[in-house]
């Protein structure tokens, strides 16, 4: 387990630890102060993309969202985000995400992140 270093601070730093990472996928531990809403889950997924960041990466922002859907309401404050890198074009990176609670899919979607 590796601590995720992103510029966010508590209480809005939801992505905490990288549990697994290879070139295309990452599994990140998420932690919330309350049971999260869909908006919080999307933000957590975007933060989890920091697992793919290099040391030169400074800041990034979400440029688009697609197909974001809450499949089941979470009941816990500790969840996981599974990210799959779809493509990288210059400073634009596309990811699919799944939010998991005890291996059960709670939310899914895609986003494009633009890095400065």
C-alpha positions as CSV (number, residue, x, y, z in Angstrom):
1,X,0.0,0.0,0.0
2,X,1.5,3.3,-1.1
3,X,0.2,6.7,0.1
4,X,-1.2,8.8,-2.8
5,X,0.4,12.2,-3.0
6,X,-2.1,14.7,-4.4
7,X,-2.6,18.4,-3.6
8,X,-6.0,17.9,-2.0
9,X,-6.4,18.2,1.8
10,X,-8.8,16.7,4.3
11,X,-11.8,16.7,4.4
12,X,-11.9,16.6,0.5
13,X,-9.0,14.3,0.0
14,X,-10.9,11.1,-0.7
15,X,-8.2,9.0,-2.5
16,X,-5.7,7.8,0.2
17,X,-3.6,4.8,-0.9
18,X,-2.6,3.0,-4.1
19,X,-3.4,-0.7,-3.5
20,X,-2.4,-1.9,-7.0
21,X,-1.1,-0.2,-10.2
22,X,0.3,-1.2,-13.5
23,X,0.5,0.7,-16.8
24,X,-3.3,0.6,-17.5
25,X,-5.0,-0.1,-14.2
26,X,-5.0,1.1,-10.6
27,X,-6.9,0.2,-7.5
28,X,-7.0,3.0,-4.9
29,X,-8.4,3.0,-1.4
30,X,-11.0,5.8,-0.7
31,X,-12.0,7.2,2.6
32,X,-14.9,9.6,3.4
33,X,-16.1,11.4,6.5
34,X,-19.7,10.5,5.6
35,X,-21.3,8.0,3.3
36,X,-20.6,9.5,-0.1
37,X,-22.9,10.9,-2.8
38,X,-22.3,10.3,-6.5
39,X,-20.6,13.7,-6.9
40,X,-18.1,12.7,-4.1
41,X,-17.5,9.3,-5.8
42,X,-16.7,11.1,-9.1
43,X,-14.3,13.5,-7.4
44,X,-12.7,10.5,-5.6
45,X,-12.2,8.7,-9.0
46,X,-10.6,11.8,-10.4
47,X,-8.3,12.1,-7.4
48,X,-7.5,8.4,-7.8
49,X,-6.1,9.1,-11.2
50,X,-3.1,10.6,-9.3
51,X,-1.9,7.0,-9.1
52,X,-0.7,7.4,-12.7
53,X,0.9,10.8,-12.1
54,X,4.6,11.3,-12.7
55,X,6.8,13.6,-10.6
56,X,6.5,16.3,-13.2
57,X,2.7,16.4,-12.9
58,X,1.5,19.5,-11.1
59,X,-2.2,20.1,-11.4
60,X,-5.0,18.6,-13.3
61,X,-8.7,19.2,-13.8
62,X,-11.7,17.2,-15.1
63,X,-12.6,18.4,-18.6
64,X,-15.5,16.0,-19.2
65,X,-17.6,13.3,-17.7
66,X,-19.5,10.5,-19.5
67,X,-21.9,7.8,-18.4
68,X,-21.5,8.5,-14.7
69,X,-24.1,6.4,-12.9
70,X,-24.8,5.4,-9.3
71,X,-25.7,1.7,-9.4
72,X,-26.2,1.2,-5.7
73,X,-26.0,3.6,-2.7
74,X,-22.9,3.1,-0.6
75,X,-23.3,2.0,3.0
76,X,-19.7,2.3,4.1
77,X,-17.2,5.2,4.3
78,X,-14.3,3.0,3.0
79,X,-14.4,2.1,-0.7
80,X,-12.1,1.4,-3.6
81,X,-11.8,3.1,-7.0
82,X,-10.7,0.9,-9.9
83,X,-9.4,3.0,-12.8
84,X,-8.6,1.9,-16.3
85,X,-6.5,4.2,-18.5
86,X,-8.2,4.4,-21.9
87,X,-6.0,6.8,-23.8
88,X,-3.4,9.5,-23.4
89,X,-3.0,12.4,-26.0
90,X,-0.6,15.1,-25.0
91,X,-1.8,16.4,-21.6
92,X,-5.3,14.8,-22.0
93,X,-5.9,11.5,-20.2
94,X,-9.1,9.4,-20.4
95,X,-10.1,7.0,-17.7
96,X,-13.0,4.6,-17.0
97,X,-13.8,4.1,-13.3
98,X,-15.7,1.7,-11.1
99,X,-16.3,2.4,-7.4
100,X,-16.4,-0.8,-5.3
101,X,-17.6,-1.7,-1.9
102,X,-16.5,-5.1,-0.8
103,X,-16.0,-6.1,-4.4
104,X,-19.5,-4.9,-5.4
105,X,-19.8,-2.2,-8.1
106,X,-21.5,0.9,-6.8
107,X,-20.8,3.5,-9.5
108,X,-19.2,3.7,-12.9
109,X,-18.3,6.2,-15.5
110,X,-15.6,7.9,-17.6
111,X,-13.8,11.2,-17.4
112,X,-11.1,13.1,-19.3
113,X,-8.4,14.7,-17.2
114,X,-6.3,17.6,-18.5
115,X,-2.9,18.1,-16.8
116,X,-1.1,21.4,-16.6
